[in-house]
Amino acid sequence: MPRFFFHVRDAHRELSRDEFGLDFHDVETAFVMTCFAARHMRIAFTVCGRDPRDYIIEVMNAADELVFELPFSMVFDHEIVRRPILSS
């Protein structure tokens, strides 16, 4: 099962790295779980006085390659997200 790492980047390009990662069956499952996580993290950012729309979750594979990125604004502005933004 592939391992995915979920790094959070802010508007100033500062990065919070996920050192452990999570295993999911495929990219689609990782994407859905990333959307759920962003919705839950919204509360934490708001409590700290930060605008969650200033953040992006970068999802990397075990080879440290970008699989997709999810801007928080995409989740909040479009409550139903259907597919990931895949990197080229």
VOTI-523040 format. One record per residue (C-alpha): residue in one letter; y, x, z. Coordinates in steps of 0.25 Angstrom, whole numbers, padded with zeros to 4 digits, always signed. Layout:
AYXZ...
***
This chain:
M+0000+0000+0000P+0014+0006-0004R+0023+0010+0007F+0038+0006+0006F+0050+0012+0013F+0062+0004+0016H+0075+0012+0017V+0088+0005+0020R+0101+0010+0013D+0115+0006+0017A+0128+0005+0008H+0131+0020+0012R+0117+0024+0006E+0112+0028+0020L+0097+0026+0021S+0088+0021+0032R+0074+0026+0028D+0061+0019+0031E+0052+0030+0035F+0040+0022+0037G+0039+0011+0026L+0030-0001+0024D+0018-0004+0016F+0018-0015+0006H+0009-0019-0005D+0019-0019-0016V+0034-0018-0019E+0036-0033-0019T+0031-0034-0005A+0040-0022-0001F+0052-0029-0008V+0050-0042+0000M+0048-0035+0013T+0061-0028+0010C+0069-0041+0008F+0063-0046+0021A+0067-0034+0028A+0081-0034+0022R+0083-0048+0027H+0079-0044+0041M+0088-0032+0041R+0100-0040+0038I+0101-0045+0052A+0100-0030+0057F+0111-0026+0048T+0120-0038+0051V+0119-0036+0066C+0123-0021+0065G+0135-0026+0057R+0130-0021+0043D+0130-0028+0030P+0115-0028+0026R+0120-0030+0011D+0124-0015+0012Y+0110-0011+0013I+0098-0008+0004I+0083-0006+0007E+0077+0004-0002V+0062+0003-0003M+0055+0016-0006N+0040+0019-0009A+0032+0030-0002A+0037+0040-0013D+0051+0037-0008E+0054+0030-0021L+0063+0018-0022V+0055+0006-0024F+0066-0004-0023E+0079-0007-0015L+0084-0019-0009P+0099-0021-0006F+0100-0030+0006S+0111-0038-0002M+0100-0042-0012V+0092-0049-0001F+0103-0056+0006D+0110-0060-0007H+0097-0065-0013E+0088-0070-0002I+0076-0071-0012V+0073-0058-0018R+0062-0057-0028R+0060-0043-0032P+0064-0029-0029I+0074-0020-0036L+0065-0009-0040S+0070+0005-0043S+0069+0011-0056
***
